[in-house]
């Protein structure tokens, strides 16, 4: 089941980290890769949402990241 997160929740979570750290996406537990974050756009209207674009991948996720995401058992 997908987990929906709001902008406020994302900002709240990110405020607990060093603001100078780089941010990446961890995507796909079957092929765990590090993906760079690209443009962020807002779609307005009744089905409005914020979309964060992927901007290329870098490498395989380190085992420690997969462990914290509980992707080691996938």
Secondary structure, 3 states (H helix, E strand, C coil): CCCCCCHHHHHHHHCCCCCCCCCEEEECHHHCEEEEEEEEEEECCCCCEEEEEEEEEEEECCHHHHHHCCCCCC
